[in-house]
Amino acid sequence: MRLSKLLAIFFVTVVVLGACAPAVPGPISSPSPTPFVSPPLTPPVTPGGPITLTYWEEDNDAADVLLDELAAAFTAANPEITIERKHYSYNDLRNQFRAESLFAGEPPDLVRAPGEFTGPFGELQIVKALDEIFAAEFFDGFLSGALAGATLRSRVWGLPDNYGGHLMLLYNKALVAQVPLDTDAWIGQLKTLTDATTGQYGLVFDTTESYWLIPWLAGFGGWPLDVQDKPALATAEMVEALWFLVDLEMEHRVMPEKVDYQMAFDLFSQGKAAYVIDGVWNLDRYEGLDVEVGIASLPRVNKTRLLPGPMATGRFWYIADGVDGARLDAAARFVEFMTSAQTQEQWLTKMQRLPSSKEVLAGPVVVSDPVFAPVAEQLRLARAVPPALEMTCVWRSMDTYFVKVMAGEMTADEAAPAMQEMADACVSEMGGDEATPVATP
Protein backbone atom coordinates (compact mmCIF):
# COMPACT_ATOMS: atom_id res chain seq x y z
CA MET A 1 0.00 0.00 0.00
CA ARG A 2 1.41 3.40 -0.95
CA LEU A 3 2.03 5.86 1.87
CA SER A 4 -0.27 8.42 0.22
CA LYS A 5 -3.06 5.90 0.14
CA LEU A 6 -2.51 4.92 3.77
CA LEU A 7 -2.59 8.54 4.88
CA ALA A 8 -5.71 9.22 2.83
CA ILE A 9 -7.47 6.38 4.59
CA PHE A 10 -6.12 7.46 7.96
CA PHE A 11 -7.40 11.01 7.74
CA VAL A 12 -10.64 10.54 5.79
CA THR A 13 -13.78 11.37 7.71
CA VAL A 14 -16.31 8.62 7.25
CA VAL A 15 -19.67 10.33 6.82
CA VAL A 16 -22.43 7.76 6.86
CA LEU A 17 -25.78 9.26 7.70
CA GLY A 18 -24.95 12.93 7.88
CA ALA A 19 -27.28 14.64 10.29
CA CYS A 20 -30.21 12.39 9.51
CA ALA A 21 -29.76 9.44 11.84
CA PRO A 22 -27.72 8.26 14.78
CA ALA A 23 -25.96 4.94 14.46
CA VAL A 24 -28.32 3.15 16.83
CA PRO A 25 -32.05 3.71 17.31
CA GLY A 26 -33.50 5.14 20.49
CA PRO A 27 -36.28 3.60 22.58
CA ILE A 28 -39.23 2.22 20.67
CA SER A 29 -41.02 0.05 23.22
CA SER A 30 -40.68 -1.14 26.79
CA PRO A 31 -41.16 -4.91 27.01
CA SER A 32 -40.33 -6.57 30.29
CA PRO A 33 -36.67 -7.60 30.55
CA THR A 34 -36.02 -11.32 30.50
CA PRO A 35 -33.56 -12.91 32.89
CA PHE A 36 -30.15 -13.39 31.36
CA VAL A 37 -29.03 -16.94 30.67
CA SER A 38 -25.47 -17.42 29.50
CA PRO A 39 -25.65 -18.73 25.92
CA PRO A 40 -24.11 -22.06 24.97
CA LEU A 41 -20.87 -21.51 23.09
CA THR A 42 -18.13 -23.52 21.48
CA PRO A 43 -15.96 -25.67 23.81
CA PRO A 44 -14.18 -23.58 26.46
CA VAL A 45 -10.80 -22.11 25.72
CA THR A 46 -7.90 -23.38 27.79
CA PRO A 47 -5.71 -20.27 27.85
CA GLY A 48 -2.91 -21.76 29.96
CA GLY A 49 -3.23 -18.97 32.52
CA PRO A 50 -5.35 -15.88 33.23
CA ILE A 51 -6.04 -13.58 30.28
CA THR A 52 -7.29 -10.01 30.45
CA LEU A 53 -8.95 -8.74 27.29
CA THR A 54 -9.41 -5.01 26.76
CA TYR A 55 -11.97 -3.51 24.44
CA TRP A 56 -12.82 0.07 23.45
CA GLU A 57 -16.34 1.34 22.73
CA GLU A 58 -18.26 4.60 22.23
CA ASP A 59 -21.84 3.85 23.30
CA ASN A 60 -24.00 5.79 25.78
CA ASP A 61 -24.04 5.44 29.56
CA ALA A 62 -27.04 3.10 29.71
CA ALA A 63 -25.49 0.82 27.11
CA ASP A 64 -22.23 0.77 29.05
CA VAL A 65 -24.09 -0.57 32.09
CA LEU A 66 -25.43 -3.45 30.03
CA LEU A 67 -22.04 -4.06 28.43
CA ASP A 68 -20.52 -4.43 31.90
CA GLU A 69 -23.30 -6.80 32.99
CA LEU A 70 -22.71 -8.97 29.94
CA ALA A 71 -18.93 -8.97 30.44
CA ALA A 72 -19.44 -10.05 34.05
CA ALA A 73 -21.66 -12.91 32.90
CA PHE A 74 -19.01 -13.96 30.40
CA THR A 75 -16.26 -13.95 33.03
CA ALA A 76 -18.47 -15.95 35.42
CA ALA A 77 -18.69 -18.65 32.76
CA ASN A 78 -15.02 -18.24 31.77
CA PRO A 79 -13.14 -17.41 35.00
CA GLU A 80 -9.74 -17.48 33.28
CA ILE A 81 -10.76 -14.53 31.08
CA THR A 82 -11.23 -11.03 32.51
CA ILE A 83 -12.76 -8.22 30.44
CA GLU A 84 -11.82 -4.56 30.70
CA ARG A 85 -13.79 -1.84 28.91
CA LYS A 86 -12.60 1.67 27.99
CA HIS A 87 -15.00 4.34 26.74
CA TYR A 88 -14.22 6.84 23.95
CA SER A 89 -16.17 9.39 21.95
CA TYR A 90 -17.05 8.47 18.34
CA ASN A 91 -14.18 10.35 16.69
CA ASP A 92 -11.65 9.61 19.43
CA LEU A 93 -12.35 5.87 19.19
CA ARG A 94 -11.76 5.77 15.45
CA ASN A 95 -8.72 8.00 15.48
CA GLN A 96 -7.07 6.59 18.61
CA PHE A 97 -7.45 2.97 17.52
CA ARG A 98 -5.95 3.71 14.11
CA ALA A 99 -3.09 5.68 15.64
CA GLU A 100 -2.27 3.02 18.25
CA SER A 101 -2.46 0.25 15.63
CA LEU A 102 -0.41 1.95 12.92
CA PHE A 103 2.29 3.67 14.93
CA ALA A 104 3.56 1.09 17.43
CA GLY A 105 1.12 2.02 20.18
CA GLU A 106 -0.92 -0.18 22.46
CA PRO A 107 -4.23 -0.94 20.76
CA PRO A 108 -6.92 -2.90 22.61
CA ASP A 109 -7.70 -6.53 21.84
CA LEU A 110 -11.16 -5.65 20.55
CA VAL A 111 -13.25 -2.68 19.45
CA ARG A 112 -17.03 -2.28 19.50
CA ALA A 113 -17.98 0.43 17.02
CA PRO A 114 -20.48 1.49 14.32
CA GLY A 115 -20.35 -0.38 11.04
CA GLU A 116 -18.88 2.55 9.13
CA PHE A 117 -15.62 1.99 11.01
CA THR A 118 -15.18 -1.12 8.86
CA GLY A 119 -13.93 1.05 6.00
CA PRO A 120 -10.85 2.55 7.65
CA PHE A 121 -10.22 -0.50 9.86
CA GLY A 122 -10.48 -3.04 7.05
CA GLU A 123 -8.61 -1.02 4.44
CA LEU A 124 -5.71 -0.50 6.83
CA GLN A 125 -5.90 -4.15 7.89
CA ILE A 126 -5.71 -3.23 11.56
CA VAL A 127 -8.46 -5.70 12.43
CA LYS A 128 -8.73 -9.37 11.62
CA ALA A 129 -10.97 -10.83 8.92
CA LEU A 130 -13.46 -12.80 11.00
CA ASP A 131 -14.26 -15.24 8.21
CA GLU A 132 -10.81 -16.66 8.88
CA ILE A 133 -11.73 -17.25 12.52
CA PHE A 134 -15.35 -18.43 12.54
CA ALA A 135 -16.82 -21.27 10.51
CA ALA A 136 -19.07 -20.36 7.58
CA GLU A 137 -22.16 -21.83 9.26
CA PHE A 138 -21.68 -19.52 12.24
CA PHE A 139 -22.53 -16.51 10.07
CA ASP A 140 -25.84 -18.10 9.01
CA GLY A 141 -27.36 -16.99 12.31
CA PHE A 142 -27.10 -13.31 11.34
CA LEU A 143 -29.24 -11.31 8.95
CA SER A 144 -27.37 -11.04 5.67
CA GLY A 145 -28.06 -7.30 5.58
CA ALA A 146 -26.50 -6.88 9.01
CA LEU A 147 -23.35 -8.80 8.08
CA ALA A 148 -23.02 -6.67 4.96
CA GLY A 149 -22.50 -3.69 7.25
CA ALA A 150 -19.01 -4.98 8.06
CA THR A 151 -18.24 -6.81 4.82
CA LEU A 152 -15.60 -5.13 2.69
CA ARG A 153 -13.93 -6.55 -0.43
CA SER A 154 -15.77 -9.84 0.23
CA ARG A 155 -14.31 -10.23 3.73
CA VAL A 156 -16.23 -10.05 7.02
CA TRP A 157 -14.41 -7.74 9.45
CA GLY A 158 -16.94 -7.31 12.24
CA LEU A 159 -19.93 -9.00 13.89
CA PRO A 160 -23.05 -7.02 14.86
CA ASP A 161 -24.79 -7.23 18.22
CA ASN A 162 -27.64 -5.02 16.94
CA TYR A 163 -28.99 -3.72 13.65
CA GLY A 164 -31.44 -0.91 12.87
CA GLY A 165 -31.54 2.82 12.27
CA HIS A 166 -33.73 2.35 9.20
CA LEU A 167 -36.59 4.40 7.76
CA MET A 168 -40.20 3.28 7.76
CA LEU A 169 -43.68 4.61 7.10
CA LEU A 170 -45.66 6.09 10.00
CA TYR A 171 -49.31 7.04 9.61
CA ASN A 172 -52.13 8.77 11.47
CA LYS A 173 -54.71 6.10 12.24
CA ALA A 174 -57.46 8.70 12.37
CA LEU A 175 -56.80 9.53 8.72
CA VAL A 176 -55.58 6.21 7.29
CA ALA A 177 -57.67 3.07 7.72
CA GLN A 178 -55.43 0.88 5.56
CA VAL A 179 -51.99 1.39 4.03
CA PRO A 180 -51.94 0.53 0.30
CA LEU A 181 -49.48 -2.13 -0.79
CA ASP A 182 -48.16 -0.45 -3.94
CA THR A 183 -47.13 3.05 -4.92
CA ASP A 184 -49.89 3.68 -7.47
CA ALA A 185 -52.62 2.98 -4.93
CA TRP A 186 -50.69 4.88 -2.27
CA ILE A 187 -50.37 8.01 -4.40
CA GLY A 188 -54.08 7.81 -5.16
CA GLN A 189 -54.80 7.68 -1.43
CA LEU A 190 -52.36 10.52 -0.71
CA LYS A 191 -54.27 12.77 -3.11
CA THR A 192 -57.50 12.20 -1.20
CA LEU A 193 -55.71 13.12 2.03
CA THR A 194 -54.30 16.39 0.68
CA ASP A 195 -55.85 19.85 0.73
CA ALA A 196 -53.14 22.42 0.20
CA THR A 197 -55.58 25.30 0.76
CA THR A 198 -55.97 24.26 4.41
CA GLY A 199 -52.36 23.13 4.81
CA GLN A 200 -53.30 19.44 4.97
CA TYR A 201 -51.00 16.95 3.21
CA GLY A 202 -50.88 13.26 2.54
CA LEU A 203 -47.14 12.85 3.10
CA VAL A 204 -44.12 14.57 4.63
CA PHE A 205 -40.48 13.56 4.88
CA ASP A 206 -37.09 15.24 5.01
CA THR A 207 -36.23 16.44 1.51
CA THR A 208 -32.84 17.86 2.57
CA GLU A 209 -31.04 14.56 3.30
CA SER A 210 -30.36 11.84 0.74
CA TYR A 211 -30.86 9.11 3.35
CA TRP A 212 -34.57 9.46 2.42
CA LEU A 213 -33.71 8.82 -1.24
CA ILE A 214 -32.09 5.43 -0.59
CA PRO A 215 -35.22 3.27 -0.07
CA TRP A 216 -36.65 4.41 -3.39
CA LEU A 217 -33.36 3.99 -5.22
CA ALA A 218 -33.44 0.36 -4.07
CA GLY A 219 -37.12 0.12 -4.98
CA PHE A 220 -36.27 1.10 -8.56
CA GLY A 221 -33.50 -1.51 -8.65
CA GLY A 222 -30.47 0.68 -7.94
CA TRP A 223 -27.90 1.09 -5.21
CA PRO A 224 -25.32 3.86 -4.65
CA LEU A 225 -22.27 1.57 -5.00
CA ASP A 226 -21.63 -1.15 -7.56
CA VAL A 227 -20.22 -4.60 -6.81
CA GLN A 228 -16.68 -3.16 -6.85
CA ASP A 229 -17.73 -0.50 -4.30
CA LYS A 230 -17.49 2.26 -6.90
CA PRO A 231 -20.09 5.07 -7.05
CA ALA A 232 -23.05 4.06 -9.22
CA LEU A 233 -25.11 7.24 -9.38
CA ALA A 234 -25.44 8.10 -13.08
CA THR A 235 -27.97 5.32 -13.60
CA ALA A 236 -31.50 5.02 -14.94
CA GLU A 237 -32.53 3.73 -11.52
CA MET A 238 -31.28 6.89 -9.81
CA VAL A 239 -33.08 9.08 -12.33
CA GLU A 240 -36.33 7.19 -11.81
CA ALA A 241 -36.05 7.33 -8.02
CA LEU A 242 -35.43 11.08 -8.11
CA TRP A 243 -38.34 11.69 -10.47
CA PHE A 244 -40.61 9.59 -8.27
CA LEU A 245 -39.87 11.73 -5.22
CA VAL A 246 -39.95 15.08 -6.97
CA ASP A 247 -43.27 14.14 -8.62
CA LEU A 248 -44.80 13.53 -5.19
CA GLU A 249 -44.13 17.21 -4.49
CA MET A 250 -44.46 18.95 -7.84
CA GLU A 251 -46.85 16.84 -9.94
CA HIS A 252 -49.08 14.98 -7.49
CA ARG A 253 -48.89 17.82 -4.94
CA VAL A 254 -49.34 15.45 -2.01
CA MET A 255 -46.57 17.03 0.11
CA PRO A 256 -45.41 20.59 0.81
CA GLU A 257 -42.30 22.08 -0.70
CA LYS A 258 -38.93 22.35 1.07
CA VAL A 259 -39.59 20.10 4.06
CA ASP A 260 -36.78 19.48 6.53
CA TYR A 261 -36.61 16.91 9.32
CA GLN A 262 -38.17 19.02 12.09
CA MET A 263 -40.88 20.41 9.83
CA ALA A 264 -41.91 16.89 8.80
CA PHE A 265 -42.28 15.82 12.42
CA ASP A 266 -44.16 18.99 13.37
CA LEU A 267 -46.69 18.68 10.55
CA PHE A 268 -47.39 15.05 11.36
CA SER A 269 -47.60 15.60 15.11
CA GLN A 270 -50.09 18.44 14.53
CA GLY A 271 -52.33 16.19 12.42
CA LYS A 272 -51.44 18.15 9.27
CA ALA A 273 -49.95 15.12 7.48
CA ALA A 274 -51.40 11.64 7.13
CA TYR A 275 -48.02 9.96 6.63
CA VAL A 276 -44.44 10.69 7.57
CA ILE A 277 -41.32 8.74 6.64
CA ASP A 278 -39.09 8.63 9.70
CA GLY A 279 -36.53 6.40 11.36
CA VAL A 280 -36.45 3.94 14.22
CA TRP A 281 -34.23 6.31 16.18
CA ASN A 282 -37.09 8.86 16.41
CA LEU A 283 -40.01 6.63 17.39
CA ASP A 284 -39.95 7.64 21.04
CA ARG A 285 -40.89 11.20 20.00
CA TYR A 286 -44.20 9.90 18.66
CA GLU A 287 -45.24 8.55 22.03
CA GLY A 288 -47.72 10.72 23.92
CA LEU A 289 -48.84 12.74 20.89
CA ASP A 290 -52.49 13.49 20.23
CA VAL A 291 -52.02 11.39 17.08
CA GLU A 292 -52.51 7.62 17.22
CA VAL A 293 -49.56 6.34 15.18
CA GLY A 294 -49.39 3.24 13.03
CA ILE A 295 -46.23 1.72 11.57
CA ALA A 296 -45.96 0.10 8.15
CA SER A 297 -43.44 -0.84 5.49
CA LEU A 298 -42.96 1.38 2.46
CA PRO A 299 -45.21 0.30 -0.45
CA ARG A 300 -44.00 -1.75 -3.41
CA VAL A 301 -42.91 0.21 -6.48
CA ASN A 302 -45.37 -0.55 -9.25
CA LYS A 303 -42.94 -0.07 -12.13
CA THR A 304 -40.37 -2.57 -10.86
CA ARG A 305 -42.52 -4.66 -8.47
CA LEU A 306 -39.66 -4.25 -5.99
CA LEU A 307 -40.03 -3.32 -2.34
CA PRO A 308 -38.12 -0.24 -1.15
CA GLY A 309 -34.98 -1.09 0.79
CA PRO A 310 -33.89 1.45 3.40
CA MET A 311 -30.41 1.46 4.84
CA ALA A 312 -29.66 0.19 8.32
CA THR A 313 -26.63 0.03 10.57
CA GLY A 314 -25.56 -1.18 13.98
CA ARG A 315 -22.61 -1.71 16.26
CA PHE A 316 -20.01 -4.33 15.48
CA TRP A 317 -17.27 -6.23 17.29
CA TYR A 318 -13.80 -6.13 15.73
CA ILE A 319 -10.70 -8.09 16.81
CA ALA A 320 -7.41 -6.21 16.55
CA ASP A 321 -4.96 -7.56 14.01
CA GLY A 322 -2.17 -8.16 16.53
CA VAL A 323 -4.19 -10.54 18.71
CA ASP A 324 -3.06 -14.16 18.33
CA GLY A 325 -2.63 -17.48 20.12
CA ALA A 326 -4.61 -18.01 23.32
CA ARG A 327 -5.62 -14.34 23.33
CA LEU A 328 -7.22 -14.76 19.94
CA ASP A 329 -9.10 -17.84 21.13
CA ALA A 330 -10.35 -15.89 24.14
CA ALA A 331 -11.29 -12.86 22.02
CA ALA A 332 -13.22 -15.00 19.54
CA ARG A 333 -15.09 -16.66 22.37
CA PHE A 334 -15.98 -13.26 23.85
CA VAL A 335 -17.23 -11.96 20.47
CA GLU A 336 -19.32 -15.11 20.03
CA PHE A 337 -20.86 -14.51 23.45
CA MET A 338 -21.49 -10.80 22.88
CA THR A 339 -23.25 -11.38 19.54
CA SER A 340 -25.21 -14.49 20.56
CA ALA A 341 -29.00 -14.63 20.29
CA GLN A 342 -29.40 -14.65 24.07
CA THR A 343 -27.23 -11.57 24.45
CA GLN A 344 -29.05 -9.76 21.64
CA GLU A 345 -32.34 -10.44 23.39
CA GLN A 346 -30.96 -8.53 26.35
CA TRP A 347 -30.22 -5.56 24.09
CA LEU A 348 -33.75 -5.80 22.71
CA THR A 349 -35.63 -5.99 25.99
CA LYS A 350 -33.44 -3.66 28.07
CA MET A 351 -32.25 -1.12 25.49
CA GLN A 352 -34.74 -1.56 22.61
CA ARG A 353 -31.88 -2.24 20.20
CA LEU A 354 -33.11 -4.29 17.26
CA PRO A 355 -31.25 -7.55 16.67
CA SER A 356 -28.98 -8.77 13.91
CA SER A 357 -29.86 -12.33 14.95
CA LYS A 358 -32.38 -14.17 12.78
CA GLU A 359 -33.48 -16.17 15.81
CA VAL A 360 -34.28 -13.10 17.92
CA LEU A 361 -35.96 -11.24 15.06
CA ALA A 362 -38.28 -14.21 14.51
CA GLY A 363 -38.78 -14.80 18.24
CA PRO A 364 -41.75 -14.05 20.49
CA VAL A 365 -40.34 -10.81 21.92
CA VAL A 366 -40.47 -9.25 18.43
CA VAL A 367 -43.41 -11.05 16.87
CA SER A 368 -45.80 -10.38 19.77
CA ASP A 369 -44.91 -6.69 20.22
CA PRO A 370 -47.16 -4.18 18.39
CA VAL A 371 -44.20 -1.86 17.73
CA PHE A 372 -41.35 -4.31 17.24
CA ALA A 373 -43.30 -6.48 14.77
CA PRO A 374 -43.90 -3.88 12.00
CA VAL A 375 -40.47 -2.33 12.59
CA ALA A 376 -38.91 -5.76 12.10
CA GLU A 377 -40.83 -6.31 8.86
CA GLN A 378 -39.20 -3.23 7.35
CA LEU A 379 -35.83 -4.19 8.84
CA ARG A 380 -35.90 -7.52 6.98
CA LEU A 381 -35.90 -5.55 3.72
CA ALA A 382 -33.15 -3.16 4.81
CA ARG A 383 -29.64 -3.20 3.43
CA ALA A 384 -26.63 -2.17 5.44
CA VAL A 385 -24.96 1.18 5.02
CA PRO A 386 -21.99 0.19 2.80
CA PRO A 387 -18.79 0.36 4.86
CA ALA A 388 -16.54 1.12 1.88
CA LEU A 389 -14.66 4.42 2.11
CA GLU A 390 -16.12 5.40 -1.26
CA MET A 391 -19.49 5.80 0.47
CA THR A 392 -18.19 9.00 2.05
CA CYS A 393 -17.98 10.53 -1.41
CA VAL A 394 -21.37 9.17 -2.38
CA TRP A 395 -23.09 10.78 0.61
CA ARG A 396 -21.55 14.15 -0.17
CA SER A 397 -22.58 14.09 -3.81
CA MET A 398 -26.08 12.72 -3.21
CA ASP A 399 -26.78 15.26 -0.47
CA THR A 400 -25.57 18.10 -2.69
CA TYR A 401 -27.82 17.31 -5.63
CA PHE A 402 -30.81 15.69 -3.92
CA VAL A 403 -31.59 19.04 -2.29
CA LYS A 404 -31.35 20.81 -5.66
CA VAL A 405 -33.73 18.36 -7.31
CA MET A 406 -36.31 18.55 -4.55
CA ALA A 407 -36.10 22.36 -4.59
CA GLY A 408 -36.74 22.41 -8.35
CA GLU A 409 -33.30 23.87 -9.09
CA MET A 410 -32.31 21.05 -11.46
CA THR A 411 -33.95 18.01 -13.00
CA ALA A 412 -33.40 14.39 -12.05
CA ASP A 413 -31.82 13.81 -15.47
CA GLU A 414 -29.26 16.54 -14.76
CA ALA A 415 -28.65 15.54 -11.14
CA ALA A 416 -27.68 11.88 -11.61
CA PRO A 417 -24.60 12.51 -13.82
CA ALA A 418 -23.66 15.50 -11.65
CA MET A 419 -23.73 13.23 -8.60
CA GLN A 420 -21.52 10.73 -10.39
CA GLU A 421 -18.99 13.34 -11.48
CA MET A 422 -18.69 14.78 -7.97
CA ALA A 423 -18.39 11.35 -6.35
CA ASP A 424 -15.78 10.15 -8.85
CA ALA A 425 -13.68 13.27 -8.28
CA CYS A 426 -13.88 12.76 -4.53
CA VAL A 427 -12.83 9.10 -4.82
CA SER A 428 -9.91 10.10 -7.04
CA GLU A 429 -8.75 12.66 -4.49
CA MET A 430 -9.05 10.04 -1.76
CA GLY A 431 -6.80 7.60 -3.56
CA GLY A 432 -9.59 5.97 -5.50
CA ASP A 433 -8.37 3.67 -8.17
CA GLU A 434 -5.21 2.58 -6.40
CA ALA A 435 -7.94 1.29 -4.54
CA THR A 436 -7.75 -0.44 -1.46
CA PRO A 437 -5.65 -3.56 -1.49
CA VAL A 438 -7.16 -5.93 1.06
CA ALA A 439 -5.85 -9.39 1.88
CA THR A 440 -7.71 -12.26 0.27
CA PRO A 441 -7.70 -15.93 1.22
Secondary structure, 3 states (H helix, E strand, C coil): CCHHHHHHHHHCCCCCCCCCCCCCCCCCCCCCCCCCCCCCCCCCCCCCCCEEEEEEECCCHHHHHHHHHHHHHHHHHCCCEEEEEEECCHHHHHHHHHHHHHCCCCCCCEEEEEHHHHHHHHHCCCECCHHHCCCHHHHHHECHHHHHCCEECCEECCEECCCECCEEEEEECCCCCCCCCEHHHHHHHHHHCCEHHHCEEEEECCCCCHHHCHHHHHHCCCCCECCCCCECCCCHHHHHHHHHHHHHHHCCCCCCCCCCHHHHHHHHHCCCEEEEEEEHHHHHHHCCCCCCEEEECCCEECCCCECCCCEEECEEEEEECCCCHHHHHHHHHHHHHHCCHHHHHHHHHHHCCCCCEHHHHCCHHHHCCCCHHHHHHHHHCCEECCCCCHHHHHHHHHHHHHHHHHCCCCCHHHHHHHHHHHHHHHHHHHCHHHCCCCCCC
